[in-house]
Amino acid sequence: MKVTVDGIPLDLPAGTSGIDAVFAAGRDVPYFCAHSYLSPVGACRMCLVEAGTPRKGKDGELEKDENGEVKIFYFPKPMASCTMQATEGMHIKTAATSEVVAKSQAGMMEFTLINHPLDCPTCDKGGACELQDRAFEYGYGASRFGFDRRHADKHYPLSDFVILDQERCIHCKRCVRYFEEVPGQEVLDFIERGGHTFIDTQEGGLPTGFSGNITDICPVGALLDNVARFRGRNWEYDHTPTTCTLCPVGCAITVDARNGRLERIVGRENRDVNEMWICDAGRFGHSFASEGRLTRPLIREDGKLREADWDEAMAAMNRGLAGVHPSHLGLFVAADSTLEEGVALERLAAQLGTGNVDHWPRYAAQLTAPSATLTDVAQADAVVVIGADLGEEAPIVELRILEALRGGMLPTEFDHGTAIADLRLTERPARTPEKLAVIGRESGLWRHAGIQAASNGHNAVARLLRPDTDELRAALALLEGAKQPVVILGADVLGSGTEALAAQVSELASRTGAKVLAIPAGANSAGLAALGLLPRDGAAGYAGLGDAPAAFLSRLDPVGQGLGLPRGFTVVHDTHLTETAKRADVVLPAVTNYEKRGTTVNLEGRFLALEQAALEAGEGADLIRTLTALAGALGVRPGVRGLKSAQAALHERLGVRVDGLPERGALNLNVTRAAAPAGVPYTPQLWKPRMRPVTREGETWVERTRQLVEEKWALPMYVPQPVQPGGDD
């Protein structure tokens, strides 16, 4: 359809909102309530425009003016462009060309600021506040109201992680719509009416899971991240776009660091993966990255660990490994190690001639069924989840399933980005639970499922193929009757270790036409399995760690898992002094995944980039540099010595170029993944113990925050003061 914005002709798809037409023309209009992934409601009334359309006369032809041009009939009042659909021949005027619009927007800004507190100097949102920016751009610049502002609760904890300042709330309703439309939880709403309206939650506070997203979408400083609160101003942070590796989803995040400390994590948009949502663990569980870090190597002398430099550590490794044949050395790494680190380990293992390599956690299964993407999940007309607790394994997958239950409508993408207001999205959307079946143990997804079947994970797929209960028969019929079915497999199925599982999943996929999304155990298990970092030549791998004559362990804690230590010389590479590190012969300081450049492969086979945040790590080193030091201690020249050589080796090994990946990552469903028996049971746990940092006397951060709230001195509440005479503020 043809639309004209400020005299600029456009050709737009039918159904485009007025606000997206404005941005498609390269023009600007302010808004507070509109959001790309939420329903448009026109609550803030800031995106006003003048709009008009042609009109047909009695003869059926478009009416024309005295010059023979098609006449445009404008609506009598400015319209909210986020809830207005652009139509064929429509003309739109913004504040750039309309005095009426400019005055209307300035008036709305004045109304918004009537009761808004002037506490920008102490507000964490300062420097990143949409209200600040828009008041400067579109406001009058001075207030005509001299009365005292309305007061409400300040520093009001909605949960351990989210703080509400009711005075700053501008009633845009983003947070209310988010909970209703995305995680499907009705926990926030407007209370009272008119000038007494305020936002609050039901008793019990906000549910943990995805609550932190409201701190990202709040346009003002009303909802704040309590973990990052008062840690710095927005312009003081070093902002690093990277990928989260807490789970296999690979959400896009921005890491904010200040003075070498990780202070805040916010969600970043990746339409194909997490859209722009992240889980609470990924947002709030980052304090370990700057607390209690190992910053120097440690070597054992006289039975005790002491600090040393890298040269001393290499010398200690040389002495300790002198009597061990290189082919007997075990090399074990965490499953969230990058592809570059994995290929460096693979090359070193080949040089040493050792087959005792492994990554953990991982599963033994190797599936050959067609793979599903996260977009496939969101647009599926039937989803069957088998043996998965998505809240612990891959939380964002749960949100994509809920997206499918409300119609699977993904916002349109324009040249200016994701649609700001997609008119197909509606408030309080109707959900279709009959499209979802959950088989396995009870989990958070059960309340959304129309079919619930209790089953043990080790035989769930076999029972679904030959159902013996009404629930399983209904789940199989759901898959067989769907056009775009998706089956999601979790830990209870993949960790069962049955040899027949791959054949059963393949039979289920071919019989129903379903795509399969198998959730790996680790953030980069798929990538490390593609590199073949698994036991070979009869080696026992990580499960047989106790029999290894010597071992190198990177960011693994087998003692903490109850597996014990190797019987010989042990080198540990870790960020913190774990139980395993306390018993090791040499401890080398590592860096977290927030401090790495590299690549990871998520659960759908998408290659995603990691970038290095500006964190203080002392003498910590990534796995590539550490393996170079280990090789030097063994008298071997490593085949991979840095990031560039690792990326070249990856291109040679996998046929994939990982340097210069697009922002959304690169999907590759054809990478072959090796498999081997795992031997070590794994129970997914999203919130690791160290993600709840200890503050003093053994208290966790959550316990300490709750105590401070009760003492009412760390979170000062508003105390009414005598009303002062009005003036020009």
Helices and strands as residue ranges (DSSP letters): E 2-5, E 8-11, H 18-24, E 48-54, E 72-74, E 79-80, E 91-93, H 99-113, G 120-122, H 130-138, E 156-157, E 162-164, H 174-181, E 188-191, G 194-196, E 198-201, H 213-217, E 223-225, G 234-236, E 238-243, E 252-258, E 261-267, H 280-284, G 287-290, E 298-301, E 304-307, H 310-320, G 326-328, E 329-334, H 339-352, E 357-360, H 374-378, E 382-386, H 390-393, H 395-405, E 413-414, E 417-418, G 433-435, E 436-439, G 446-448, E 451-453, G 457-459, H 460-465, H 470-480, E 485-489, H 491-494, H 501-512, E 515-518, H 525-530, G 541-547, E 550-554, H 558-561, E 569-574, H 579-583, E 586-589, G 593-595, E 598-601, E 606-610, H 623-634, H 643-654, E 666-667, G 689-691, H 701-711
